[in-house]
Amino acid sequence: MATVGTIVVPCDGSEHSAKAAEHAALLAVSMKLPVHLLHVSPSHPRELFGIPGPSAEMVGIERIDEQAFQAIWDTAAQKAFDTARKAMGDATVTLETVRSKGDPSRAIIDYAASQASPMIVIGRRGLGRFQEALLGSVSQRVLHWADCPVLVVH
């Protein structure tokens, strides 16, 4: 039987990630495990568009102030961590907050791989059927590509 050493909870401030944090807290308390809350932000403003090619430059994305961009994501990360902590209630667990940049699914998988015996507890993002079929979801990619146990919370 595989053992779990760390619970990794990707959090973006959504209702689904809050539910994942709540479930992770229950698991962490019962299994006496630490929880790592992970927030992933884009590396560059162009990543917000999700469109390959010169489209971002065509709309002037290169002129976005890097400091303003960073401030937006600092605020978003703090709100995501606060939402997750609130969802965890008064659970007594060792808690660490971690920030990463880049593609969310890749960053989650890479971070989990850097931990000893991780388990990922992730919320299912409620994309519409068409958009999910076209793009896939972060939770779907993590579920398929992570080399550790993954619990998707609905």
N, C-alpha and C positions, 0 to 999 in steps of 0.2 A: 504494500500500500504506500502510495506517495505521501510524503509529509509536506506541509506548507509552512514556510518560515516568515513570509511577509504578504500582506494583502495590499495590492495596488488598486487604487480607486481613481480612475480618470474623472475629473470634474470640470464642468463647464458652466455651472450655475443653473442648469435646467432642472425641471421637475424629475426627469428620468435619472440624472446623475445624483440628485438628492436621495432618491429611492435606493440607488446603488450604495450610497454612503451609509444609509440607515441599515441596510442588510449587512454591509461590511462590518459595521460596529457590532452587530449581534454576533457575527462569526468571530470577530476579534476577541470579544469578551469571553465567549465560550471556549475558544481555542487558545486564549492567552497569546495573541499575536499582535505585532505592531501594524499600524495602518499608514500607508503612504498615499496622501492625496496628491494627484498629479494633474497639473494644468498645462495644456499645450497651446501656445500661441503661434501665429504665423511668423516666419522668419523675416518676411518683407511684405509691405503693403500689396504687392502684386498677387500674393497668394490668396487674398480675399476675393479676387475675381474668379478664381478657379478656371480661367480660360487660358490655354496655352497660346503662345505667339505674341505678337506685338500689340495686342488689344489694350493691355494695361497702359503701355506708353502712349497709345493714341488718345486716351482720355486724361492724360496728364498725371498718372499715378506716380511718376518719378519725382514730382515736385512736392509730394507729401513730406512734411517735416518729420524726420526720423524721431525726434524727441517727443513730438505730439503723438506719433504712432505708438511709441513705447509707453507713454503715459496712459493711453487708452487701454493697452493690454495689461499694464500694472493694475489698473482699476478693475478690469475684467477678472484677472486672476484672484485679486483680493475678494471680490464678490463671490466668485465660484468657491473659494475656500470657506468663506463665511457661511454660505448656503449649505455646504457639505457638513461643516461642524454643527450647525443648527440641526440638521437632519439626524446627526449621530446622537443627539440628545445629551444626556449626562453619562454616557458610556465612559468608563474608565479604561482608556487604551493609550498606548504609546503612539503618538501621532506626529507625523512628519509631513511638511508641505514641500512639494518639489515643482519646479517650473522647467519646462522644456520648450523648444521651438521646432517648427517644421510641420510635416504632414502628421496629423494627429494619430492615425493608426500606426504608422511607422514609429513615432516617438513613444507611444504606449508600449508597443512590442519590445522596442530596444531598451526602454527603462526597465521593464519587467525582467528582461534577459540579464540585466546587470545585477539583479537581486538574487539572493540565495533562496531557492525553493519558493518562488512567488506564486500567487494566485491573483488573477485580475477579476475584480467585481465591477462590471460596467453596466450603465443604464442603456436601454434600447432607445435610440432616438426615433421619434415618431414621424418618419418621412412618409409621404404619400407613396402608394404602390408604384406609380409611374416613375417618380423621381428615384425611389429606391432601386427599381429595376434598372434604371439608366445609370445611376451613379454608385449604387451600393451604399452601405452605411459604415461608419467607423466601427461600430460594434460587430458588424458582420465580418469585416476584414480582420479585426482582432481575433474573433472567434476562430476563423479559418487559418490564420497564420501564426498565432502565438504558440510557443512551445511549452506552455504551462497550462494548468487548469484555468478556465474562464467561466465565470458565472454571469450570464446576461439577465439583468433584472428588468421585468416588465412592469 
